[in-house]
Amino acid sequence: MTLDKTIQEHAQKLPYALQQEVLDFVQYLLTKTEQQENAEWSAFSLSAAMRGMEDEPDLYSLSDIRTDEE
């Protein structure tokens, strides 16, 4: 028997209110997974965009930073 069928059989034995909790938990896991994938993709995208920039010359130095105290 496949995992999804096993989960379905067990969930069907639960009272309706607990079945709703199972559904809520599954939706939470899906959302969490999607957010994690988005974060991983963002990190990869940023690292890919920045690749090679460490070899470029600096355009500004710390002395170029202006503060409100000046």
C-alpha positions as CSV (number, residue, x, y, z in Angstrom):
1,M,0.0,0.0,0.0
2,T,1.3,3.5,-0.8
3,L,2.0,6.1,1.8
4,D,-0.9,8.4,0.6
5,K,-3.4,5.5,0.8
6,T,-2.2,4.6,4.3
7,I,-2.5,8.2,5.4
8,Q,-6.0,8.4,3.9
9,E,-7.1,5.2,5.6
10,H,-5.9,6.4,9.0
11,A,-7.4,9.8,8.5
12,Q,-10.8,8.4,7.6
13,K,-11.0,6.6,10.9
14,L,-10.7,9.9,12.8
15,P,-13.7,12.0,13.8
16,Y,-14.5,14.9,11.4
17,A,-13.0,17.6,13.7
18,L,-9.7,15.7,13.8
19,Q,-9.7,15.2,10.0
20,Q,-10.0,19.0,9.8
21,E,-6.9,19.2,12.0
22,V,-5.0,16.8,9.8
23,L,-6.0,18.9,6.7
24,D,-4.8,22.1,8.5
25,F,-1.5,20.5,9.3
26,V,-1.0,19.3,5.8
27,Q,-1.7,22.8,4.5
28,Y,0.7,24.2,7.1
29,L,3.4,21.8,5.9
30,L,2.8,22.8,2.2
31,T,3.0,26.5,3.1
32,K,6.2,25.9,5.1
33,T,7.8,23.9,2.3
34,E,6.9,26.6,-0.3
35,Q,8.4,29.4,1.9
36,Q,11.5,27.3,2.4
37,E,11.8,26.7,-1.4
38,N,11.3,30.5,-2.0
39,A,14.0,31.4,0.5
40,E,16.4,28.9,-1.0
41,W,15.7,30.1,-4.5
42,S,16.2,33.7,-3.4
43,A,19.6,32.9,-1.9
44,F,20.6,31.1,-5.0
45,S,19.4,33.9,-7.2
46,L,21.3,36.5,-5.2
47,S,24.5,34.4,-5.2
48,A,24.3,33.9,-8.9
49,A,23.7,37.6,-9.5
50,M,26.7,38.5,-7.3
51,R,29.0,35.9,-8.8
52,G,32.2,37.5,-10.1
53,M,31.5,40.9,-8.4
54,E,34.3,40.3,-5.9
55,D,36.8,40.7,-8.7
56,E,35.5,44.2,-9.7
57,P,37.2,47.3,-8.3
58,D,35.5,49.2,-5.5
59,L,33.8,52.3,-6.7
60,Y,33.5,53.9,-3.2
61,S,35.4,53.8,0.0
62,L,34.4,54.4,3.6
63,S,35.4,58.0,3.3
64,D,32.7,58.5,0.7
65,I,30.0,57.7,3.3
66,R,28.2,60.8,4.5
67,T,26.7,61.0,7.9
68,D,24.2,63.5,9.4
69,E,26.9,64.7,11.8
70,E,28.9,66.4,9.0
